[in-house]
Amino acid sequence: MAVITKKVGSKVYAYISEREGKKVIHKYLGPADDPAVEKTISAYRRIYTVPDVFRYLFWDARLEDIHMRRNARYIIERILDMGNLDGVNWLQRIYPVQKIIEVLTSCRSLNQKSRNFWRLWFDLENT
């Protein structure tokens, strides 16, 4: 997801660009200086960026450089390993639970105590 602005003449227009498979879809939002469009853009940016409250978990990267889709595994691993319940609640709003469980079961770098806790949390003790 990306917010794109395009200047036509003296006006600036905003679009949301999303990838669906091999296609890139552009959704027209409206004039960039419209308050409703600005509100929509900030809402999209909040959804598709790591919140500042989790900055301490990503000390080795700039939050602006973390891509929610490309770096999904990295984000999930960090929050499961060093985060808290607030972090996992946020993860569940962003990623499907199946994706979180997939990372939990396949990650080798996850601390064993964290792995055991989250396996119990997600009711995976028999797998």
Backbone as CSV, one residue per row, in Angstrom:
resi,resn,N_x,N_y,N_z,CA_x,CA_y,CA_z,C_x,C_y,C_z
1,MET,0.850,-1.166,0.000,0.000,0.000,0.000,0.890,1.220,0.000
2,ALA,0.513,2.179,-0.802,1.241,3.435,-0.849,0.257,4.553,-1.145
3,VAL,0.539,5.701,-0.588,-0.243,6.893,-0.898,0.530,7.645,-1.973
4,ILE,-0.136,7.925,-3.065,0.506,8.594,-4.195,-0.199,9.931,-4.423
5,THR,0.588,10.966,-4.653,0.009,12.255,-5.033,0.463,12.564,-6.447
6,LYS,-0.448,13.155,-7.200,-0.154,13.489,-8.587,-0.572,14.931,-8.836
7,LYS,0.340,15.718,-9.410,0.045,17.108,-9.691,-0.458,17.235,-11.131
8,VAL,-1.641,17.817,-11.268,-2.229,18.072,-12.582,-2.523,19.557,-12.636
9,GLY,-1.755,20.269,-13.454,-1.884,21.725,-13.487,-1.420,22.286,-12.151
10,SER,-2.270,23.026,-11.485,-1.898,23.590,-10.194,-2.502,22.809,-9.024
11,LYS,-3.244,21.762,-9.291,-3.897,20.976,-8.239,-3.154,19.671,-8.003
12,VAL,-3.233,19.189,-6.752,-2.611,17.934,-6.361,-3.713,16.967,-5.948
13,TYR,-3.665,15.744,-6.506,-4.676,14.730,-6.225,-4.024,13.536,-5.543
14,ALA,-4.795,12.863,-4.679,-4.272,11.735,-3.910,-4.898,10.424,-4.368
15,TYR,-4.068,9.375,-4.352,-4.494,8.030,-4.724,-3.901,7.051,-3.716
16,ILE,-4.586,5.933,-3.540,-4.042,4.814,-2.782,-3.664,3.763,-3.817
17,SER,-2.456,3.253,-3.712,-1.971,2.239,-4.634,-1.782,0.937,-3.861
18,GLU,-2.465,-0.125,-4.325,-2.363,-1.430,-3.666,-2.118,-2.504,-4.705
19,ARG,-1.391,-3.524,-4.301,-1.116,-4.640,-5.189,-2.098,-5.762,-4.889
20,GLU,-2.729,-6.272,-5.945,-3.605,-7.441,-5.855,-3.069,-8.483,-6.816
21,GLY,-2.300,-9.408,-6.296,-1.643,-10.392,-7.156,-0.598,-9.695,-8.010
22,LYS,-0.732,-9.795,-9.321,0.216,-9.140,-10.224,-0.252,-7.757,-10.649
23,LYS,-1.485,-7.395,-10.273,-2.028,-6.095,-10.658,-1.763,-5.053,-9.582
24,VAL,-1.601,-3.815,-10.022,-1.513,-2.676,-9.111,-2.779,-1.857,-9.323
25,ILE,-3.514,-1.656,-8.248,-4.783,-0.944,-8.307,-4.600,0.437,-7.693
26,HIS,-5.042,1.480,-8.399,-5.009,2.850,-7.896,-6.432,3.271,-7.573
27,LYS,-6.635,3.700,-6.343,-7.956,4.153,-5.918,-7.898,5.665,-5.723
28,TYR,-8.730,6.359,-6.439,-8.759,7.824,-6.373,-9.389,8.259,-5.048
29,LEU,-8.703,9.148,-4.327,-9.224,9.663,-3.066,-9.821,11.059,-3.207
30,GLY,-9.205,11.893,-4.037,-9.690,13.248,-4.222,-8.554,14.248,-4.141
31,PRO,-8.896,15.543,-4.078,-7.862,16.577,-3.954,-7.085,16.399,-2.645
32,ALA,-5.780,16.495,-2.727,-4.931,16.239,-1.567,-5.136,17.257,-0.451
33,ASP,-5.627,18.451,-0.771,-5.810,19.457,0.272,-7.187,19.381,0.942
34,ASP,-8.015,18.448,0.530,-9.333,18.251,1.135,-9.156,17.615,2.525
35,PRO,-9.748,18.174,3.588,-9.586,17.625,4.939,-10.012,16.161,5.057
36,ALA,-11.062,15.761,4.359,-11.506,14.365,4.407,-10.452,13.433,3.797
37,VAL,-9.832,13.877,2.711,-8.793,13.081,2.064,-7.564,12.999,2.956
38,GLU,-7.191,14.105,3.582,-6.052,14.102,4.507,-6.295,13.142,5.662
39,LYS,-7.518,13.108,6.161,-7.876,12.199,7.253,-7.775,10.741,6.790
40,THR,-8.242,10.452,5.584,-8.164,9.108,5.027,-6.716,8.676,4.841
41,ILE,-5.883,9.569,4.342,-4.466,9.264,4.138,-3.788,8.965,5.460
42,SER,-4.050,9.764,6.486,-3.417,9.507,7.789,-3.904,8.202,8.385
43,ALA,-5.172,7.842,8.164,-5.697,6.564,8.658,-4.996,5.398,7.964
44,TYR,-4.815,5.478,6.636,-4.104,4.432,5.907,-2.668,4.315,6.405
45,ARG,-2.026,5.419,6.629,-0.631,5.383,7.085,-0.523,4.788,8.485
46,ARG,-1.504,5.043,9.349,-1.495,4.449,10.688,-1.651,2.937,10.610
47,ILE,-2.500,2.476,9.710,-2.731,1.036,9.579,-1.502,0.336,9.019
48,TYR,-0.841,0.952,8.058,0.234,0.291,7.343,1.638,0.661,7.820
49,THR,1.752,1.167,9.032,3.069,1.412,9.625,3.081,0.882,11.048
50,VAL,4.253,0.539,11.524,4.393,0.069,12.896,4.186,1.265,13.821
51,PRO,3.287,1.152,14.805,3.036,2.277,15.712,4.269,2.646,16.538
52,ASP,4.360,3.908,16.904,5.496,4.393,17.695,5.621,3.684,19.036
53,VAL,4.518,3.198,19.574,4.556,2.539,20.873,5.429,1.273,20.832
54,PHE,5.650,0.719,19.641,6.487,-0.474,19.495,7.887,-0.148,18.975
55,ARG,8.252,1.117,18.974,9.562,1.537,18.476,10.712,0.807,19.192
56,TYR,10.556,0.565,20.488,11.624,-0.068,21.264,11.926,-1.490,20.780
57,LEU,10.990,-2.132,20.121,11.213,-3.484,19.610,12.021,-3.499,18.310
58,PHE,12.033,-2.368,17.628,12.698,-2.272,16.326,13.822,-1.240,16.394
59,TRP,14.668,-1.376,17.394,15.748,-0.423,17.618,16.761,-0.418,16.484
60,ASP,16.826,-1.495,15.724,17.838,-1.610,14.676,17.332,-1.199,13.295
61,ALA,16.110,-0.651,13.231,15.544,-0.237,11.943,14.721,1.027,12.136
62,ARG,14.585,1.787,11.060,13.694,2.951,11.102,12.286,2.454,10.825
63,LEU,11.330,2.901,11.626,9.950,2.450,11.446,9.423,2.786,10.065
64,GLU,9.877,3.886,9.497,9.424,4.301,8.174,9.894,3.331,7.087
65,ASP,10.977,2.596,7.347,11.532,1.676,6.353,10.952,0.265,6.453
66,ILE,10.176,0.004,7.485,9.606,-1.329,7.661,8.322,-1.425,6.856
67,HIS,8.302,-2.347,5.917,7.132,-2.569,5.057,6.282,-3.669,5.690
68,MET,5.011,-3.390,5.889,4.138,-4.300,6.618,3.989,-5.663,5.927
69,ARG,4.010,-5.717,4.624,3.877,-7.005,3.924,5.214,-7.696,3.750
70,ARG,6.186,-6.961,3.212,7.489,-7.579,2.942,8.191,-8.008,4.214
71,ASN,8.025,-7.256,5.289,8.703,-7.545,6.542,7.771,-8.165,7.588
72,ALA,6.718,-8.821,7.136,5.728,-9.388,8.066,6.376,-10.369,9.040
73,ARG,7.206,-11.238,8.533,7.853,-12.240,9.392,8.718,-11.567,10.459
74,TYR,9.488,-10.587,10.062,10.346,-9.835,10.982,9.510,-9.160,12.077
75,ILE,8.431,-8.525,11.693,7.563,-7.825,12.642,6.943,-8.814,13.622
76,ILE,6.406,-9.900,13.096,5.754,-10.892,13.953,6.756,-11.520,14.916
77,GLU,7.946,-11.870,14.425,8.973,-12.462,15.282,9.347,-11.532,16.430
78,ARG,9.582,-10.258,16.123,9.973,-9.304,17.160,8.898,-9.155,18.232
79,ILE,7.658,-9.032,17.801,6.592,-8.808,18.773,6.339,-10.067,19.592
80,LEU,6.407,-11.234,18.968,6.231,-12.462,19.732,7.379,-12.689,20.699
81,ASP,8.590,-12.339,20.298,9.760,-12.598,21.137,9.918,-11.590,22.263
82,MET,9.714,-10.312,21.982,10.013,-9.290,22.991,8.844,-8.380,23.319
83,GLY,7.718,-8.570,22.648,6.573,-7.698,22.852,5.695,-8.145,24.011
84,ASN,4.492,-7.620,24.028,3.539,-7.934,25.082,2.171,-8.206,24.460
85,LEU,1.152,-8.322,25.303,-0.187,-8.631,24.795,-0.734,-7.520,23.903
86,ASP,-0.392,-6.270,24.207,-0.819,-5.170,23.335,-0.259,-5.352,21.922
87,GLY,0.991,-5.791,21.853,1.611,-6.031,20.561,0.931,-7.147,19.796
88,VAL,0.581,-8.212,20.480,-0.085,-9.330,19.819,-1.499,-8.933,19.404
89,ASN,-2.184,-8.137,20.213,-3.508,-7.641,19.811,-3.403,-6.810,18.538
90,TRP,-2.371,-5.976,18.459,-2.150,-5.184,17.244,-1.846,-6.106,16.061
91,LEU,-0.989,-7.124,16.285,-0.666,-8.076,15.213,-1.924,-8.738,14.666
92,GLN,-2.831,-9.104,15.555,-4.038,-9.796,15.122,-4.976,-8.889,14.333
93,ARG,-4.863,-7.587,14.521,-5.655,-6.665,13.701,-5.036,-6.485,12.320
94,ILE,-3.730,-6.684,12.212,-3.014,-6.449,10.962,-2.875,-7.728,10.125
95,TYR,-2.525,-8.830,10.775,-2.257,-10.085,10.072,-3.272,-11.148,10.477
96,PRO,-3.555,-12.088,9.577,-4.423,-13.209,9.952,-3.741,-14.048,11.038
97,VAL,-4.526,-14.605,11.928,-3.975,-15.424,13.016,-3.171,-16.588,12.439
98,GLN,-3.610,-17.123,11.323,-2.893,-18.239,10.703,-1.461,-17.836,10.328
99,LYS,-1.260,-16.596,9.875,0.083,-16.102,9.533,0.947,-16.011,10.789
100,ILE,0.364,-15.534,11.889,1.106,-15.428,13.155,1.505,-16.820,13.627
101,ILE,0.587,-17.770,13.555,0.870,-19.144,13.978,1.931,-19.769,13.079
102,GLU,1.873,-19.487,11.795,2.872,-20.004,10.852,4.272,-19.520,11.235
103,VAL,4.401,-18.240,11.542,5.693,-17.690,11.955,6.121,-18.303,13.282
104,LEU,5.192,-18.428,14.213,5.484,-18.997,15.525,6.021,-20.419,15.406
105,THR,5.436,-21.228,14.563,5.856,-22.624,14.457,7.103,-22.822,13.606
106,SER,7.416,-21.882,12.729,8.568,-22.074,11.840,9.789,-21.244,12.215
107,CYS,9.647,-20.296,13.105,10.751,-19.394,13.455,11.776,-20.099,14.329
108,ARG,13.035,-19.991,13.962,14.109,-20.604,14.747,14.735,-19.641,15.751
109,SER,14.555,-18.354,15.532,15.214,-17.374,16.391,14.384,-16.984,17.614
110,LEU,13.182,-17.510,17.730,12.299,-17.157,18.839,12.788,-17.802,20.126
111,ASN,12.853,-17.015,21.188,13.243,-17.484,22.504,12.320,-18.641,22.916
112,GLN,12.869,-19.689,23.527,12.074,-20.870,23.870,10.947,-20.547,24.858
113,LYS,11.193,-19.661,25.813,10.133,-19.270,26.752,9.000,-18.553,26.029
114,SER,9.355,-17.662,25.121,8.343,-16.955,24.339,7.572,-17.934,23.464
115,ARG,8.284,-18.840,22.825,7.641,-19.829,21.956,6.629,-20.657,22.752
116,ASN,7.037,-21.130,23.934,6.132,-21.942,24.743,4.909,-21.141,25.188
117,PHE,5.112,-19.898,25.598,3.992,-19.064,26.028,2.983,-18.874,24.902
118,TRP,3.463,-18.494,23.712,2.556,-18.217,22.599,1.917,-19.490,22.067
119,ARG,2.612,-20.624,22.168,1.985,-21.887,21.777,0.802,-22.192,22.692
120,LEU,0.946,-21.927,23.967,-0.181,-22.105,24.889,-1.268,-21.077,24.619
121,TRP,-0.863,-19.842,24.366,-1.819,-18.756,24.117,-2.708,-19.064,22.905
122,PHE,-2.076,-19.562,21.850,-2.808,-19.877,20.625,-3.322,-21.321,20.603
123,ASP,-3.233,-22.009,21.753,-3.741,-23.378,21.906,-3.093,-24.328,20.904
124,LEU,-1.757,-24.289,20.853,-1.001,-25.137,19.927,-0.169,-26.179,20.664
125,GLU,-0.488,-26.474,21.915,0.370,-27.347,22.707,0.476,-28.756,22.161
126,ASN,-0.507,-29.201,21.389,-0.468,-30.579,20.853,0.106,-30.650,19.457
127,THR,0.577,-29.537,18.905,1.110,-29.587,17.549,2.614,-29.577,17.558
